[in-house]
Amino acid sequence: MQQRDFLMSLLFLCLLYGFGSGTVLAKKMYRWVDDQGNTYFSDQVPPDQTKHRRDLLSRTGRVVESTEKAKTKEQQDFEARLAELRRAEEKLIQRQRTHDRVLLSTYRTKDDLIASVEVKMQSLETQKKALEGDLKRLIQQIEEQQKKAAAFERNGEKVPKELLDHIHSSQQQIQQARLAISDHVTKQSQAKKEYDANIERFLFLTQTYNYGARSKLASIKEANELGLFYCENDRQCNKAWEIARAFVEFYSTTAPDVFNDKLIMNRPPATDTDLSLSLSKIPINENDYQLFLDILCRDSLPGRELCASQRVKDIRSAFRPYVNDALSRAAQ
């Protein structure tokens, strides 16, 4: 095949130089390869061949312009989806950037942040106790109402409709109070996760400003646990991105789905044993970036247990050392 293409190219050049009149040289000359691998040269591209990639050649046979192969609907749909993901990723990045800016402008130290978190958690706990107090009062209230109803029944009297209505109302209020407590407990749990994440994020963002070996080691430890790699410059970040791609492909049990300069993502978990890794390039400020490794499991009990397992923690904690070691070897 290569020999045939070479001969076709040689024949084309011979035509140009051996028989090149002014009229011939003035014409456009195209080169394309069909689905069977056959190479063609012509001053016109037949309609049934326009779907192939083609090159416009100069008088000396140099490529001066290329027209890419026509894209299939599947390729167009994929690129549209990719563009949509990129827009979504950009929004996430902007939200992250705003969140980081607020964290760094609101709190000066880790202790300030922790103190603020403790105040907010105490406020939520106070609200929970108030809800529990309301429930206790309602339970006492319905118990008194039920005692009165029982007294009427013991005396062979009909329970007044007003009392029955009060009992029914108390039952509904108790049900609502229990739902309110349940919702508040969920809110507390979510707030605790959010506050813990803010503390971890603040520590990572401020690690370059911490002094002393102990605080620096603690920040590195937290970065390892979170699956974060801080880029020192654009050149290092680009190399780390390619290295991280190999890491994601190695540990993911699902097929690759998206790869661009800000997002590496594998397909969602399909089974309880699947691990789907993704990597995002998130700006810290105008010049600095961090790479964030995320690991997803199937939304099921076994899947959630897998994501909470030591295996997943080990994968996440191995990410930053893996990238550092690969960068060190590349620099040698």
N, C-alpha and C positions, 0 to 999 in steps of 0.2 A: 504494500500500500504506500509506504514512504517513498519507494523507488518510483512508483507510478506518479505520485505527486511531484516528485523532483523533475521527472521527465516532462510533465505538463508545464511546470514553471519554466523549464529550460526552453521548451517549444514556444511559450509565450514571449520570452525575451528575444528569441531568435526572430519572431515575427516583428517585434518592435524595431530591432536594429537592422535586420536584414531586408525587410520590405517596408520599413516605415516611411511612407510618403507623408507630406504635410497633412493630407486629408485623413489618413489613418491615425496619425498622432494626435489629431485634434479631437478624436472621439474619446468618450469615456470608456474605461475598461474595468469590468467587475470580475471578481473571483469569488466563488462560493463552493461549498461542499454539501452534497445532498445526504439524505438519510443512509444511503448505502456506502458513503465514504468517497464517492466520485467527485473529483475536482473539475470545475468548469471555469472557462474564461469567455467573456462576451461583452460587447458594448451595450447590451440590453439584458435585463433580467426577466425571463418569462414569468407571467402571473403566477403559475403554479410553483415557482421557485422562490417567490418573495418571502416565504415563511422561514427560509434559511438565513443564517448570518452571512453577510457578504462584505467584501472589502472593495473600496474604490482605489484603483492603482494609478500611480503616476506613470509618466513615459518611461521611467527607469525601473518600473516594477515595485516602487515603494508604496506602502499603504498610506494613503492620505486621509482616508475616512472609513469608518466601519459602521455598519448598521447591524444592531444585535438581532438575534433570532426572535421571531414573533413569539410572544408569551402566550401560553395556554391559559384558559380560564382558571384552571387550578393554581397556576403560578400567580395570576393576577389576584385571586382570592387570598392566597398566602401572603403576598406582599401587602395587601390591604389590611389583613389581620396583624401583620408585623408592625405596620405603621400605627395601627390602633394601640398595640401594646406599648410602642415607644411613647406615644402621647400619654398613656396611662402611667408609664414609668416616670416620665418627666413631671407629671403632677405629684407623684409620690415623692420625688426628689425635692420638689419645691416645698411640699408640706414638711418634709424632714428638715430642710434647711431652715424654715421658719421656726419649727419646733426647737432646733438646736440653738438658734439665735435667742429665743425666749429663755431657754434654760440658762445660757451663759450670761444673759443680761439681768436675769432675776436673782440668781444665786452666785455668791462669790466663792463659797467653799462647799465641800461635801457636808460639813456639819450644818451649814445654813439650810441646805436642801433637806437633810434628814429631819431637822427640827420642824421645818414646814410640813413635811410628810406626817410626822407624829401628831401635829396639831390637827391636820385634816382627818387623819384616821381616828383621833379621839372624838372629833366632832361627829363622825359617822357612827361611832360606838354610842355616843350620847343619844343620837337620833334613834338608834336601834333600841336602847333601853326605854326610851319614851314610847315607842311602838309596843314593846313588850308590856309596859305598864298599862297602856290602853287595853290590850288584850286581857290582861289580868282583871281589870275593872269590869270589862264586858262579861267575862266568865262569872265573876261574883254577882253581877247584875242578873244574869239569866238564872243562876242558881236560886236567887231570892224569888224571882218570878215563878220558877218551877215549884218552889215550896208553897207559894200562895195558891197555885193551881191545884197542887196535891191536896191542900187543906180543903178547898171547895169540893173536890171529889170525895174525900173522906166523909164529909158532912152530907154527901148525897146531893150536893148542889151543882148546878151547871157552871162551868168556868166562864166568867164574863168574856165576851168577844174582845173587849178592849185589852184584857190581860193576854189573851191568845195572840192578839196583834202585836203586843209588846214583846212577847216571847219570840214570835216569828222575826220581828225586826232585830232583836238581839242576836238571833242565829245568823242572820245575814251580815250583821256588823262584825261578828266573830270571824266569819269566813273571810270577809274583806280584810280584817286586821291580820289574819294569818297569811293571806296573800301578800299584804304590804310588807310584813316581816320577811317573807321569803324573797321578795323582790329586793328588799334592802340588803339582805345577806349577800345576794348575787352582786349587787352594786358594790358592797364592801370588798368582795373578792376581786372584782374587776379593778377597783381602785387600787387595791394592794399590788396587783400585777403591774398596773400602769406606773405606780410610784416606784416599785422596784426597778422597772425598766428605765425610768427617768434617772434613778441613782446610777445605774450601770452605765447609761449613756453619758451622763455628766462626767463620770470618772474617766471614761474613754476620751471624751472631748478635751479634758483638761490634763491628760497624762503627759503631754509635752511641756506643760507648765509646772508640773510637780517637781520638787527638789528632794533629794535624798534617795538612797538606794531602796529603802523599804517601800516608799510610796510608788516608785517606778515599777518595782517588781509586782506590786499589787495590781497596778494598772495593766501590765502585760498579762497577768493571770486572768483578769476579767476579760481582756480582749480575746484570749484563747477560749474562754468559756462561751463567749458570745459568737465566736466565729468571725472576728473582725481583723482586717489587715489594713494598716495605715500606710498610704503611699507617700514617700518623701518627695517625689517629683513625677512629672508626666512620663518621663522615659521609664522609670521604675514601674509606674502604674501600668503602662502598656505591656511590659514584660510579665508582670504579676498576673495580669488579666489572662494571658495565654496559658500561663502555668496553672492558674485556677481552673481554667476550662478543662484541662486534663484531669484535675482532681474531681470535678463535678461528674465528668463522664465515667470515671473509674468507680465511684461509690454509688451512683444512681443505678437503680434497677429498672428504671423506666427509660424509654427512648428519648433522645434529644428533641426539643420542640422549637426553641427560639435561641438564636445567638446573634447578638449585635454588640455595639461598643458600650452599652450600659446594662444589658440584661442577658444572662445565660440561664435558660430555663428548660428543664426536662418535663415530660408529660406528667399529669397528675397520677398519683398512686391508684392502681386498678385492683390490687389485692391487699390483704392484711399484712403481707410481708414486704411490700414495696417501699422503697425509699426514693423520693423525688427531690433532687437537690437543685437549688437555684442560687444565682449569684448576682448581686446588684452593685453597681458602682455609684456610690452616694457622695456628693460633694459635702465637705465639712465647711468650707468657705470658698471664696472665689478661686483659690489656687490649689487647695488640698482636697484629696479624695480618700475615701476608705472603701474597701471591698467587704461586703457583708454576705456571708454564707448562710443560707437558710435550708432547713431540711423538713420536708413535709411527709406525713404518713396518711394512710387512709383514715377517713372520719368514721372509725368504728372502735369498739373497746380494745381489740387486739392492736389496732393501728395506733391508738393513743398510748397504749402501754409500750409499743415499740419506740415511739418518739420520746418517751420518758426514760427509756432504757439507757444503760451504761454504754451500750454499743453506739447509740446516736451521739451521746456526750463525747465519746472518744473520737468519733469522726469530726465533730465540730472543733474539738480542742486540737486535733491534728492539723487543721487547715492552715493556721498562721505559721507554725513551724515548717510545714511542708513548703509553703511559698518562700519563706526565708531561706531554707536550705537550697532550694532550686535556684534562687537568685544568687546565692553565694557561689554555687558551682558554676553558674554561667559567667560570673565575674572573674573566675580563676583562669 
